[in-house]
Amino acid sequence: MPSHLFADRPAPQPPAHDAVDALIHRARRLRGDVDAVGRNTAVADEDDPRARWQRALCDLAVQHLDNLDQHLGQLKAGPPARRSTARDDRVTADGASAGSSANRVGSAEWNLLTDEVSWSEELYEIFGRPPGSPPLSLDDLPSVLLPDDQPKLTSMVTGCLVDGQPMDGEFRIVLPDGQVRTLHMTGEPVLDSEGCTASMWAVLRDVGELRRSEETVSRNRESARLDEHTERTEPRTAVELQETALPPWRGSLRLPSPAPGALDIAAHHLPSAAGGLIGGDWYDAMELPDGRTVLSTGDLSGHGIPATSATAMLLGALRGMAVAGIEPGALMGHLDHLLETSMQPALGSALCCRFDPATGLLSWAQAGHPAPVLFRDGAGRQLPPPDGALLGAASQVAYEQDEVRLLPGDVLVLHTDGLTRRSDRGAGPEQLLALAPRFAQARDAQECMRGVVEEFGGTERLDDACVLVARIGA
């Protein structure tokens, strides 16, 4: 294929200016529309991977349209041989800087018979070489490439000159000032009348900025894909973690089962009205080796996997210390230290009660948590809370402990603050106390829990909630 710039043949006629002008107008109009979309996208949350990906795509599209505008301008001006040789940094009528090499296209021909090398003026700019300096021969061209890319260029040129194959590839050059530029080169051999290679022509384009834009799009697309995958899988993983952390029993439990005055226990988890990610709420009831029972509820800040994994850690520690016989007040201090020094510090509230069925004595402590509500003889009241700050809020906090004696038929309700925290139309603490007559008539803890769910299950809670009901047996 003869060179489009330097082959010995009549110069091609440039396309009609009106047609090129129409294309330039359409390209610039489209560029303005795409840029407007990009500006609108930039208003979105920059922390959203999908918004960053959309913005990067718009930037890449604008880059392509700017390239198209420059190429159409060169097409309108005609072949380099017919263009002005003045080389300055003026701004052309097309609005592009003539001295800018970014995304410019240059041409070259290497004559194998005469060793003559011809470069277009744009190619001097792309290679950062002064006008009028000798153009690089095929032997000298690899010297300006990065060492890793030299074999690639040698293979392309050899395939073109020896095998008559077209060239199409990219390599990086080092400019005189040390900057690295990525070029894309296409070319073909020019054959003489006997079918032998007489010369080789090539078109070289600076694609560094374009490749960087494409890499930005790729990174943001991968980030958006990962974010979408996380959004899809995190709720399920958080639920699985919560299921692992919560006690193995569900619904109701009687502890200790053979003893008089045993606790009849029911528990339930109520999701938030938003139905979003799982929070760090928990409930627990466990019989201790000495026959006493430990009850607890709590709530850690945050949602999703971080909250549920921290809940699992905290609840495991609570169970272990309760089995070891640590008092509720001291236990809260150990939980506070554990949460404060964990890899993912968080704030949390907790309530820990230890009940002795032999004496009816309930020992309890709290850390910034709603106090238990005691229902007796058709009336309800919240127990006065001993002092206790939120877990993880301060160092070396002392947690007080209190005691109350429970009677047969008493109902004790432990809950996280999501149950009675008000929203615009949500149920408040008074709705819980209003259940006292119903609890007095209930036959077991499960029936009491049904009353709680009926009263609070349809309210618009701001957060998840856990409820544990313990009824003292006769």
C-alpha positions in Angstrom: 0.0 0.0 0.0 1.6 3.3 -1.0 2.3 6.0 1.6 -0.6 8.4 2.0 2.0 11.2 2.6 5.2 10.5 0.8 4.6 8.0 -2.0 5.5 9.3 -5.5 1.9 9.8 -6.7 -0.5 12.7 -7.1 -1.5 14.3 -3.8 -4.9 13.3 -2.7 -7.6 15.9 -2.9 -8.9 17.0 0.5 -12.5 16.4 1.2 -15.0 19.2 0.7 -14.6 21.8 3.4 -18.4 22.1 3.9 -18.6 18.3 4.7 -15.7 18.5 7.2 -17.1 21.6 8.8 -20.4 19.9 9.3 -18.6 16.9 11.0 -16.6 19.3 13.2 -19.8 21.1 14.2 -21.6 17.8 15.0 -18.6 16.5 17.0 -18.4 19.7 19.1 -22.1 19.7 19.7 -22.0 16.1 20.9 -18.9 16.9 23.0 -20.9 19.7 24.8 -23.8 17.3 25.5 -21.5 14.7 27.0 -19.7 17.2 29.1 -23.0 18.4 30.5 -23.9 14.9 31.5 -20.5 14.6 33.1 -21.0 17.8 35.1 -24.4 16.6 36.3 -22.7 13.3 37.4 -20.0 15.2 39.3 -22.7 16.6 41.6 -23.4 13.0 42.9 -21.7 11.5 45.9 -18.0 11.2 45.1 -17.7 8.3 47.6 -20.1 6.3 45.4 -18.1 4.0 43.1 -20.9 4.0 40.5 -20.9 7.8 40.4 -17.1 7.8 40.0 -17.3 5.2 37.2 -20.0 7.2 35.4 -17.9 10.4 35.7 -14.8 8.6 34.3 -16.8 7.2 31.4 -18.0 10.8 30.6 -14.4 12.0 30.8 -13.2 9.3 28.5 -16.0 10.1 26.0 -15.0 13.8 26.0 -11.4 12.7 25.5 -12.4 10.7 22.4 -14.5 13.6 21.0 -11.6 16.0 21.6 -9.4 13.7 19.6 -12.0 13.5 16.9 -12.2 17.3 16.7 -8.4 17.6 16.4 -8.3 14.9 13.7 -11.1 16.6 11.7 -9.2 19.9 12.0 -6.1 18.3 10.5 -8.3 16.7 7.8 -9.7 20.1 7.0 -6.2 21.7 6.8 -5.1 19.0 4.3 -1.9 16.9 4.1 1.1 18.1 6.1 3.0 19.0 2.9 0.4 21.7 2.1 0.2 23.1 5.5 2.0 26.1 7.0 5.4 25.2 8.4 5.2 27.9 11.1 5.6 26.2 14.4 4.4 28.2 17.4 2.1 27.8 20.3 -0.7 29.9 18.9 -4.3 28.7 19.3 -5.8 27.7 15.9 -9.2 28.7 14.6 -10.4 25.2 15.6 -9.7 26.1 19.3 -6.8 23.6 19.9 -3.3 24.6 20.8 -0.9 24.0 17.9 1.9 23.4 20.3 0.2 20.7 22.3 1.3 17.2 21.6 -1.3 15.4 23.6 -3.4 13.2 21.3 -1.7 14.6 18.2 -1.1 12.4 15.2 2.1 12.4 13.2 3.4 10.6 10.1 6.7 9.2 9.0 8.2 7.4 6.0 11.5 5.5 6.0 12.9 5.0 2.4 15.0 1.8 2.3 16.5 2.7 -1.1 17.8 6.2 -0.3 17.9 6.0 3.6 15.8 9.2 3.5 13.6 9.7 6.5 10.6 12.1 6.3 8.6 13.2 9.4 5.6 15.4 9.6 5.8 18.4 11.9 3.4 16.8 14.4 5.8 13.9 14.8 8.6 16.3 16.0 6.2 17.6 18.6 5.2 14.1 19.7 8.8 13.0 20.1 9.8 16.3 21.8 12.5 17.0 19.1 13.2 20.5 17.8 12.0 21.4 14.3 14.7 20.9 11.7 16.6 18.3 13.6 17.4 15.0 11.8 14.5 12.6 12.1 15.2 9.2 13.7 16.1 6.3 11.4 14.7 2.9 11.9 18.0 1.9 13.5 17.9 4.9 15.9 14.2 4.7 16.8 14.5 2.0 19.4 17.0 4.1 21.4 14.2 6.4 22.6 12.0 3.5 23.7 11.9 2.1 27.2 14.0 -1.1 27.2 11.0 -3.3 27.9 9.3 -2.1 24.7 12.2 -2.2 22.3 11.7 -5.9 21.3 8.0 -5.1 20.5 9.0 -2.4 18.1 11.7 -4.5 16.5 9.2 -7.3 15.9 6.7 -4.9 14.4 9.2 -3.4 12.0 10.7 -6.7 11.0 7.3 -8.1 10.3 6.5 -5.1 8.1 9.7 -5.0 6.1 10.4 -8.7 5.8 7.0 -10.3 5.7 5.0 -7.4 4.4 2.7 -7.4 7.4 0.9 -4.2 8.6 2.0 -2.8 11.9 -0.3 -2.1 14.7 0.9 -1.7 18.3 1.9 0.5 21.2 5.1 1.4 22.9 6.5 4.0 25.3 9.2 6.5 24.5 11.3 8.7 26.7 11.4 12.4 25.8 14.5 14.5 26.1 13.2 16.0 29.4 12.7 12.5 30.8 8.9 12.3 30.5 7.4 9.0 29.3 4.8 9.0 26.5 2.7 6.2 25.1 2.4 6.0 21.3 0.2 3.9 19.1 1.7 3.1 15.7 0.1 1.8 12.6 1.8 1.4 9.2 2.5 -0.7 6.1 5.3 -1.4 3.6 5.4 0.5 0.3 6.2 -1.9 -2.6 8.1 -1.0 -5.7 7.1 -2.2 -9.2 8.7 -5.5 -8.7 6.8 -6.2 -5.4 9.8 -5.5 -3.2 9.7 -3.3 -0.1 10.9 0.1 -1.0 9.9 2.1 2.1 7.7 1.9 5.1 5.2 4.5 6.3 3.6 4.8 9.7 1.2 6.9 11.6 2.0 7.5 15.3 -0.4 8.9 17.9 0.1 10.0 21.4 -2.4 7.9 23.4 -1.0 8.4 26.9 -3.9 10.5 28.2 -6.4 8.3 26.5 -5.0 5.1 28.1 -5.0 6.8 31.5 -8.6 7.7 31.1 -9.4 4.1 30.1 -7.6 2.8 33.2 -9.6 5.2 35.3 -12.8 3.9 33.8 -11.6 0.3 34.4 -10.7 0.9 38.0 -14.0 2.7 38.8 -16.0 0.0 36.9 -14.3 -2.7 39.0 -14.9 -0.6 42.2 -18.6 -0.2 41.3 -18.9 -4.0 40.6 -17.3 -4.8 43.9 -19.6 -2.3 45.7 -22.6 -3.8 44.0 -21.4 -7.3 45.0 -21.0 -6.1 48.6 -24.4 -4.6 48.6 -25.9 -7.8 47.4 -24.0 -10.2 49.7 -23.4 -8.2 52.8 -27.0 -8.4 54.2 -27.0 -12.2 53.8 -23.5 -12.5 55.4 -24.6 -10.2 58.3 -27.7 -12.3 58.9 -25.6 -15.5 59.0 -23.2 -13.9 61.4 -26.1 -12.8 63.6 -27.6 -16.2 63.5 -24.2 -17.6 64.6 -23.9 -15.1 67.5 -27.4 -15.4 68.9 -28.2 -18.4 71.2 -28.9 -21.7 69.6 -32.5 -21.7 70.9 -35.2 -19.7 69.3 -38.7 -18.8 70.6 -38.9 -20.0 74.1 -36.7 -21.6 76.8 -37.2 -22.8 80.4 -34.1 -22.5 82.7 -33.3 -24.4 84.8 -35.9 -26.8 83.6 -36.3 -29.2 86.7 -36.0 -26.5 89.4 -38.9 -24.6 91.1 -39.0 -20.9 90.3 -37.4 -21.6 86.9 -37.4 -18.8 84.3 -39.8 -19.2 81.4 -38.0 -17.3 78.6 -39.1 -16.0 75.2 -37.1 -13.8 72.8 -37.6 -12.1 69.5 -35.8 -9.9 67.0 -37.7 -7.1 65.3 -36.2 -5.6 62.2 -36.2 -1.8 61.5 -38.9 -0.2 59.3 -36.3 0.5 56.6 -35.4 -3.2 56.3 -31.8 -2.3 55.6 -28.6 -3.9 56.9 -28.7 -5.9 60.1 -27.6 -4.0 63.2 -25.6 -5.1 66.2 -28.5 -6.0 68.5 -28.5 -9.2 70.5 -30.3 -11.2 73.2 -29.1 -14.2 75.2 -30.1 -16.5 78.0 -27.8 -19.2 79.3 -27.9 -21.6 82.3 -24.7 -21.4 84.4 -23.0 -24.5 85.9 -24.2 -23.5 89.4 -27.9 -23.5 88.3 -28.2 -19.8 88.0 -29.2 -18.1 84.7 -27.6 -15.2 82.9 -29.8 -12.9 80.7 -28.4 -10.2 78.5 -29.4 -7.8 75.7 -27.2 -5.3 73.9 -26.7 -3.1 70.9 -23.5 -2.1 69.1 -23.2 0.9 66.9 -23.1 0.4 63.1 -24.7 -2.1 60.7 -23.8 -5.0 58.5 -20.8 -7.3 58.8 -18.7 -5.0 61.1 -21.5 -4.7 63.7 -22.5 -8.4 63.6 -18.9 -9.6 63.8 -18.2 -7.3 66.8 -21.5 -8.6 68.4 -20.3 -12.2 68.0 -17.0 -11.3 69.7 -18.6 -9.4 72.6 -21.3 -12.0 73.2 -18.8 -14.8 73.3 -16.7 -12.9 75.8 -19.8 -12.2 78.0 -20.8 -15.9 78.0 -17.2 -17.0 78.9 -17.0 -14.5 81.8 -20.5 -15.4 83.1 -19.5 -19.1 83.2 -16.4 -18.1 85.1 -18.5 -16.6 87.8 -17.7 -12.9 87.2 -20.2 -10.5 88.7 -22.4 -8.5 86.2 -20.8 -5.1 87.3 -17.2 -6.4 86.8 -18.2 -8.2 83.7 -19.3 -4.9 82.1 -15.9 -3.3 82.9 -14.2 -6.2 81.1 -16.5 -5.8 78.0 -15.8 -2.1 78.0 -12.0 -2.7 77.9 -12.4 -5.4 75.2 -14.5 -3.1 73.0 -12.1 -0.2 73.5 -9.1 -2.2 72.5 -10.6 -4.1 69.6 -9.4 -3.8 66.0 -12.6 -2.0 65.0 -13.5 0.2 68.0 -17.2 0.9 68.4 -19.7 2.1 71.0 -22.3 -0.2 72.5 -24.9 -0.6 75.2 -25.4 -3.7 77.2 -27.4 -5.2 80.0 -26.4 -8.2 82.0 -28.6 -9.9 84.6 -27.9 -13.0 86.8 -30.9 -14.8 88.3 -30.7 -17.2 91.2 -33.9 -19.4 91.2 -33.2 -20.6 94.7 -33.4 -17.2 96.3 -35.3 -15.2 93.5 -32.4 -12.7 93.6 -31.6 -10.8 90.4 -28.2 -9.1 90.2 -27.7 -6.8 87.3 -25.6 -4.0 85.7 -26.0 -1.9 82.6 -23.8 0.1 80.2 -25.8 3.0 78.7 -28.7 0.5 78.1 -32.4 0.7 78.9 -33.1 -0.8 82.3 -35.3 -3.9 82.7 -39.0 -3.4 83.0 -40.6 -5.3 85.8 -44.3 -6.3 85.6 -46.0 -7.3 88.8 -49.7 -7.5 89.8 -50.9 -5.9 86.6 -48.5 -2.9 86.7 -45.2 -2.2 85.2 -42.2 -0.1 86.2 -38.7 0.4 84.9 -36.0 -0.6 87.5 -33.8 2.3 88.7 -30.5 1.8 86.7 -27.1 1.6 88.5 -24.4 3.9 87.0 -22.8 2.6 83.8 -21.5 4.4 80.7 -21.6 3.2 77.2 -19.2 0.5 76.3 -16.1 1.8 74.5 -16.9 5.4 75.4 -14.2 5.9 78.1 -11.3 4.1 79.8 -11.4 2.4 83.2 -15.0 3.0 83.8 -16.5 1.6 87.0 -19.9 -0.1 86.6 -22.2 -0.3 89.5 -24.3 -3.4 90.3 -27.8 -3.6 91.7 -30.1 -6.3 93.1 -33.8 -6.9 93.1 -35.8 -9.9 94.4 -38.3 -11.3 91.9 -41.5 -13.1 93.0 -43.4 -16.0 91.3 -45.5 -14.6 88.4 -43.3 -11.6 87.8 -42.5 -10.8 84.3 -39.2 -9.1 83.4 -38.7 -7.5 80.0 -35.2 -6.8 78.6 -35.0 -4.9 75.3 -32.7 -2.8 73.2 -33.5 0.9 72.7 -34.7 0.3 69.1 -38.0 -1.1 70.6 -39.2 2.1 72.3 -37.2 4.8 70.4 -39.7 7.0 68.9 -40.1 7.8 65.2 -42.9 10.0 63.8 -45.5 7.3 64.4 -43.6 4.8 66.4 -44.5 3.3 69.8 -42.8 4.8 72.9 -42.0 3.5 76.3 -45.5 4.0 77.6 -46.8 1.5 75.1 -44.6 -1.1 76.7 -45.9 -0.3 80.2 -49.4 -0.4 78.9 -49.0 -4.1 78.3 -49.1 -4.8 82.1 -52.7 -6.1 82.2 -52.1 -8.4 79.3 -49.0 -9.8 80.9 -50.9 -10.4 84.1 -53.3 -12.7 82.3 -50.6 -14.4 80.2 -50.0 -18.1 80.9 -46.4 -18.1 79.8 -43.5 -16.0 78.4 -44.4 -16.8 74.8 -47.9 -15.3 75.2 -46.3 -12.2 76.7 -44.0 -12.0 73.7 -46.9 -12.2 71.3 -48.3 -9.2 73.0 -45.1 -7.3 72.5 -44.9 -8.3 68.8 -48.5 -7.3 68.2 -47.9 -3.9 69.8 -44.5 -3.1 68.3 -44.2 -5.3 65.3 -46.0 -2.8 63.0 -44.4 0.4 64.3 -41.9 2.4 62.3 -38.8 1.7 64.4 -35.7 3.7 63.5 -33.5 0.7 64.3 -33.5 -3.1 64.9 -34.7 -4.3 68.3 -34.3 -7.3 70.4 -36.7 -8.3 73.2 -36.4 -10.9 75.9 -39.2 -11.8 78.2 -38.6 -13.8 81.4 -41.5 -15.0 83.5 -40.8 -16.3 87.0 -42.4 -19.7 87.6 -44.2 -20.8 90.7 
